[in-house]
Amino acid sequence: MVLIDADCSICGSSYSVDDAHAGKTGKCRKCGAPICIPEAVDDKSESAAPQIDEDILAAPVCQITTTDSIQGWTIASYKGLVTAHVVTGTGFLSDFSAGLSDFFGGRSQTYQQQIAMIEGEALNQLRNAAVEQGANWVIGTRIDFDEISGKGKQMFMVSMQGTAVHAIPAVKFEPHPKGMVSVPGNSVRMQVRKDSMRRRLPAIAAEAAVSADVLESLCEFRLPEAVPLCIRVALDDDSKQAPRTKQLALHALRLSPRQTTRATLHKMLLQDPPVQGVLGLYGDLGLLDLRWALQLIEGPDKHARIVGVKALCLGFASTYTTQDLALIRALRVSIPRAFPQTGREVEVKTLLGGKGTKWRCENGHDSPMEYRRCMTCNVDWHGFPHEDFSLEIVDRVLESTLSILESQFRP
């Protein structure tokens, strides 16, 4: 047996590894940095060899976390967005077994095993994608489970995404023995880079296109001042723009201070006419504020009331609390009051001199009774002007949300 000496390029720790692992990649037990095991040297002596360190090969090269920061580590560089998608079929026997579990009650061990298997495969794909970019951590990881069914087939899908970073062990803040205070250089360097990016933001915003490198830096810095720029990039429909650029802009918005992003989008929603695509972006980011929507709907401005209804139809909150139950119930009461019925039935003369009944909208146009919207101005019986949104739709959304939350919060 021949032993190979391997050194960590980050912290300098030394290890001795069996030559059977030559060419493999391990992980430093001290700082977590990747270690490449070199080829064996023939003149190594087995008897004089130190103790073998196999633990560095067992540890994963890249670790994954759902948090945006790593305790005890300092992020040295951001490598970019990494994703993983795994789709697998359930199989006839799995569906049959799950059907028996559904009929007789109890848990489906078959489906649980399927989901656990594809979740593990997606984690490996995400880890491999990060390692290829030179990262040793994936932060801010989001996991989505979905079911795809149709034509008698059923499949499971797991999607994961996160930010690949290279992190090093954090330097502890220690006071100087004589009472002087020392500040880690990495913290100073990060602040200098943030200040530099703040000064560059006006010039960057004036450019027609924003590079992916700039957006990666914005994901790292999370500057509130950069929120309008990221929104502009996320809403840009230019076909020449790379899809990764929009993904980075969305990721930067998810990492930015939520209150700043929410306040900026609220102003854009209340513009008349509103900015195209901003309502969909508001829904995708999960920024719905039920209290804000209730204030709009109970307010005097009709345009603001319509915006509140639209936000309720498409938006959702990132988290719900027991206090939201009262807000949803108040919304279901306030919406009918905010949009009373403005259409009315009227008697009109027919072509043959008889009399018939039509309904007249708030703008004075007559339409047949079977039409739910005015044939001339497209408003409904309550004066709501948009076909994609209606009071019936928002009431169904609120009712469903309320039912789900009540079941979740029930002791």
C-alpha positions in Angstrom: 0.0 0.0 0.0 1.3 3.4 -1.0 0.2 6.6 0.8 -0.3 9.9 -0.8 0.1 13.3 0.9 -2.6 15.8 0.1 -2.7 19.5 1.3 -5.7 21.9 1.5 -5.0 24.9 -0.7 -7.2 27.1 1.6 -6.1 26.4 5.2 -2.9 24.3 4.5 -4.0 21.2 6.5 -2.2 18.0 5.5 -3.6 14.5 5.0 -2.3 11.1 4.1 -4.6 9.0 1.9 -4.5 5.5 0.4 -3.3 5.5 -3.3 -6.5 3.8 -4.3 -8.1 7.2 -4.0 -5.7 8.9 -6.5 -7.4 11.3 -8.8 -10.6 11.6 -6.6 -11.9 14.7 -4.9 -12.5 15.0 -1.2 -13.3 17.7 1.3 -11.0 19.3 3.9 -12.3 18.5 7.4 -11.1 21.8 8.8 -12.3 24.4 6.2 -14.5 22.4 3.9 -12.6 23.3 0.7 -12.3 20.7 -2.1 -9.1 18.6 -2.1 -7.8 16.9 -5.2 -5.9 13.7 -4.4 -2.7 13.6 -6.5 -1.2 10.5 -8.1 1.0 8.2 -6.0 4.8 8.5 -5.8 6.6 5.1 -5.9 9.3 5.8 -3.4 6.9 6.3 -0.5 7.6 4.0 2.4 4.6 2.1 3.9 6.2 1.6 7.3 7.0 5.2 7.8 3.5 6.4 6.6 1.3 8.4 9.0 -2.2 7.4 9.9 -4.6 7.3 6.9 -7.3 10.0 6.8 -10.3 8.5 5.0 -12.8 10.9 6.4 -12.0 13.6 3.9 -13.3 11.3 1.1 -16.5 10.4 2.9 -17.6 14.1 3.3 -19.5 15.7 0.5 -17.6 18.2 -1.6 -20.6 20.6 -1.7 -23.2 21.2 1.0 -26.7 22.4 0.5 -28.8 24.7 2.8 -32.1 26.5 2.5 -30.9 29.5 4.4 -29.3 32.6 2.8 -26.3 32.6 5.1 -24.0 30.0 6.6 -23.2 30.1 10.2 -19.5 30.0 10.8 -18.7 30.6 7.1 -18.0 33.7 5.0 -19.1 33.7 1.4 -16.1 34.6 -0.7 -17.7 34.5 -4.2 -21.0 33.8 -5.8 -20.9 31.4 -8.7 -24.5 31.8 -10.0 -27.9 30.1 -10.1 -28.0 26.3 -10.2 -31.1 24.2 -10.8 -32.1 20.5 -10.9 -35.2 18.8 -12.2 -36.1 15.1 -11.9 -39.3 13.5 -13.3 -40.2 9.9 -12.7 -43.2 7.7 -13.3 -45.0 5.9 -10.5 -45.5 2.6 -12.3 -48.5 0.4 -12.5 -47.8 -1.6 -9.3 -47.1 1.7 -7.4 -50.4 3.2 -8.5 -52.2 0.0 -7.6 -50.6 -0.1 -4.1 -51.3 3.5 -3.5 -54.9 3.0 -4.6 -55.3 0.3 -2.0 -53.9 2.7 0.7 -56.3 5.4 -0.4 -59.2 3.0 -0.3 -58.5 1.4 3.0 -56.7 4.4 4.6 -53.2 4.8 5.8 -49.9 5.9 4.3 -48.6 4.9 0.9 -45.0 3.6 1.6 -44.6 3.1 -2.2 -45.2 6.8 -3.0 -43.1 7.9 -0.1 -40.2 5.8 -1.3 -40.6 7.2 -4.9 -40.6 10.8 -3.6 -37.6 10.2 -1.4 -35.7 8.6 -4.3 -36.2 11.5 -6.7 -35.5 14.0 -4.0 -32.1 12.4 -3.4 -31.4 12.4 -7.1 -32.3 16.1 -7.5 -30.0 16.9 -4.6 -27.2 15.1 -6.3 -27.8 16.9 -9.5 -27.9 20.3 -7.7 -24.7 19.4 -5.9 -22.9 18.3 -9.1 -24.0 21.5 -10.9 -22.5 23.6 -8.1 -19.2 21.7 -8.0 -18.8 22.2 -11.8 -19.0 25.9 -11.2 -16.3 25.7 -8.4 -18.7 26.1 -5.5 -18.6 24.3 -2.2 -22.1 25.4 -0.9 -25.5 26.0 -2.3 -27.6 28.5 -0.3 -31.2 29.7 -0.5 -32.3 26.3 -1.9 -35.9 26.0 -2.8 -37.6 22.6 -3.3 -40.9 22.2 -5.2 -42.9 18.9 -5.5 -45.5 18.5 -8.2 -47.5 15.7 -9.8 -48.0 15.4 -13.6 -50.9 13.3 -14.7 -52.8 12.8 -17.9 -53.8 10.1 -20.4 -53.9 7.5 -17.6 -50.3 8.2 -16.6 -49.0 9.7 -13.4 -45.5 11.1 -12.7 -43.8 12.9 -9.9 -41.5 15.9 -10.4 -39.1 17.5 -8.0 -37.5 20.9 -8.9 -34.7 22.5 -6.9 -32.9 25.8 -7.3 -30.3 27.7 -5.3 -27.3 30.0 -5.4 -23.9 28.3 -5.8 -21.2 30.0 -3.7 -17.7 29.4 -2.6 -17.4 29.9 1.2 -14.5 29.9 3.6 -14.5 29.5 7.4 -15.4 32.8 9.0 -12.8 34.8 10.9 -13.8 35.2 14.6 -14.1 38.7 15.9 -11.5 38.9 18.6 -10.5 42.0 20.6 -6.9 43.0 20.6 -5.0 42.1 23.9 -4.4 45.9 24.5 -8.0 46.8 24.1 -7.8 47.6 20.4 -10.5 46.2 18.1 -9.7 44.2 14.9 -12.1 44.0 11.9 -12.0 41.1 9.5 -10.7 42.1 6.1 -13.4 40.2 4.3 -16.1 42.4 5.9 -14.3 45.6 4.9 -13.8 44.3 1.3 -17.5 43.4 1.1 -18.6 46.8 2.2 -16.2 48.5 -0.2 -17.7 46.5 -3.1 -21.2 47.3 -2.0 -20.4 51.1 -1.9 -18.8 50.8 -5.3 -22.0 49.1 -6.7 -24.2 51.8 -5.2 -22.2 54.5 -7.0 -22.4 52.5 -10.3 -26.2 51.9 -10.1 -27.3 55.1 -11.9 -25.0 54.4 -14.9 -26.1 50.8 -15.0 -29.7 51.7 -15.0 -29.2 54.1 -17.9 -27.9 51.3 -20.1 -30.2 49.4 -22.4 -29.0 45.9 -21.2 -27.7 44.7 -17.9 -25.1 42.0 -17.9 -25.4 38.7 -16.0 -22.2 39.6 -14.0 -23.9 42.7 -12.6 -27.0 40.8 -11.6 -24.9 38.1 -9.9 -23.3 40.9 -7.8 -26.7 42.3 -7.0 -27.8 38.8 -5.8 -24.7 38.9 -3.5 -25.1 42.5 -2.2 -28.9 42.6 -1.8 -29.1 46.4 -2.2 -32.5 48.0 -1.7 -31.5 50.7 -4.2 -31.2 48.0 -6.9 -34.8 46.8 -6.6 -36.2 49.0 -9.5 -33.4 47.9 -11.8 -34.1 44.2 -11.1 -37.8 44.7 -11.6 -37.1 46.4 -15.0 -34.9 43.4 -16.1 -37.5 40.9 -14.9 -40.3 42.6 -16.9 -38.2 43.1 -20.0 -39.7 41.1 -22.9 -36.8 41.7 -25.3 -36.3 38.4 -27.2 -32.6 39.0 -27.4 -32.2 39.0 -23.6 -30.8 35.7 -22.3 -33.2 33.7 -20.1 -30.5 33.4 -17.4 -30.5 37.2 -17.1 -34.2 37.3 -16.2 -33.7 34.3 -13.8 -30.9 36.2 -12.0 -33.1 39.3 -11.8 -35.9 37.3 -10.2 -33.5 35.7 -7.8 -32.1 39.1 -6.8 -35.6 40.3 -6.1 -36.3 37.2 -3.9 -33.1 38.0 -1.9 -33.7 41.7 -1.7 -35.5 43.2 1.4 -39.1 42.2 1.0 -40.6 45.4 2.3 -38.6 47.5 -0.3 -39.7 45.2 -3.2 -43.3 45.1 -2.0 -43.5 48.9 -1.7 -42.0 49.4 -5.2 -44.4 47.0 -6.8 -47.4 48.5 -4.9 -46.6 51.9 -6.5 -46.3 50.3 -9.9 -49.6 48.5 -9.5 -51.5 51.7 -8.6 -50.3 53.5 -11.8 -53.1 54.1 -14.3 -52.6 52.3 -16.6 -50.4 49.8 -14.6 -47.1 48.7 -15.9 -47.5 45.6 -18.1 -46.5 42.4 -16.4 -46.1 43.8 -12.9 -49.2 42.0 -11.6 -47.8 38.6 -12.6 -44.4 39.5 -11.1 -46.2 40.5 -7.9 -47.8 37.1 -7.8 -44.7 35.1 -8.6 -42.7 36.7 -5.8 -45.3 35.9 -3.1 -45.6 39.5 -1.8 -49.4 39.7 -1.3 -50.2 42.0 1.7 -53.8 41.2 2.7 -54.0 44.4 4.9 -52.9 46.5 2.0 -55.5 44.9 -0.3 -58.3 45.5 2.3 -57.3 49.2 2.6 -57.6 49.6 -1.2 -60.9 47.8 -1.4 -62.4 49.9 1.4 -61.0 53.1 0.0 -62.8 55.7 -2.2 -60.8 55.3 -5.4 -62.4 52.8 -7.8 -59.1 52.2 -9.7 -57.4 51.3 -6.4 -60.3 48.9 -5.5 -59.9 47.1 -8.8 -56.2 46.8 -8.2 -56.9 45.2 -4.8 -59.2 42.6 -6.4 -56.7 41.8 -9.1 -53.9 41.4 -6.5 -56.1 39.0 -4.5 -56.9 36.9 -7.6 -53.2 36.4 -8.6 -51.1 37.1 -5.5 -50.3 35.0 -2.5 -48.4 35.6 0.7 -45.1 33.9 1.4 -46.4 32.9 4.8 -49.8 33.1 6.5 -50.6 33.5 10.2 -53.7 33.1 12.3 -54.2 36.9 12.0 -54.8 36.5 8.3 -58.0 34.6 8.9 -59.7 37.7 10.2 -58.4 39.7 7.2 -59.7 37.2 4.7 -63.2 37.2 6.4 -63.2 41.0 6.3 -62.3 41.0 2.6 -65.2 38.7 1.8 -67.6 41.1 3.4 -66.0 44.3 2.0 -65.7 43.3 -1.6 -69.5 43.1 -2.3 -69.9 46.5 -0.6 -67.1 48.0 -2.7 -68.7 46.8 -5.9 -72.5 47.0 -5.5 -74.6 46.1 -8.5 -74.8 49.0 -10.9 -76.6 47.4 -13.8 -80.4 47.3 -13.8 -83.1 45.8 -15.8 -84.9 48.1 -18.3 -88.0 47.6 -20.5 -87.3 48.3 -24.2 -89.3 48.2 -27.4 -88.8 45.3 -29.8 -88.7 45.5 -33.6 -92.3 44.5 -33.9 -93.6 47.1 -31.5 -93.7 44.8 -28.5 -91.8 45.1 -25.3 -88.8 43.2 -24.0 -86.3 43.3 -21.1 -82.6 44.1 -21.2 -80.1 45.2 -18.7 -78.4 48.6 -18.7 -74.8 49.0 -17.5 -73.6 52.0 -15.4 -72.5 53.7 -18.6 -76.0 53.6 -20.1 -75.6 50.8 -22.6 -78.2 48.1 -23.1 -77.4 44.5 -23.5 -79.4 41.2 -23.6 -80.2 39.7 -20.2 -78.2 36.5 -21.0 -75.0 38.6 -21.4 -73.0 38.9 -18.2 -70.9 41.8 -19.7 -71.9 44.9 -21.6 -71.6 44.4 -25.4 -70.4 48.0 -25.7 -68.0 48.8 -22.8 -67.4 45.3 -21.5 -68.3 46.1 -17.8 -70.3 43.5 -15.8 -73.3 44.1 -13.6 -71.1 45.4 -10.8 -69.1 47.8 -13.1 -66.0 45.6 -13.1 -64.2 46.2 -16.4 -61.9 43.1 -16.8 -62.9 39.7 -18.2 -59.9 37.9 -16.5 -60.9 39.1 -13.1 -64.3 39.1 -11.5 -65.9 39.3 -8.0 -66.9 35.6 -8.3 -63.3 34.6 -9.0 -61.8 36.5 -6.1 -64.5 35.2 -3.8 -63.7 31.6 -4.8 -60.0 32.2 -4.2 -60.6 33.7 -0.8 -63.0 30.9 0.2 -60.5 28.3 -0.8 -57.6 30.0 1.0 -59.7 30.5 4.1 -60.7 26.8 4.1 -57.1 25.6 3.8 -55.8 27.9 6.5 -58.6 27.0 8.9 -57.7 23.3 8.5 -54.0 24.0 9.0 -54.5 26.2 12.1 -57.1 23.9 13.7 -55.6 22.4 16.9 
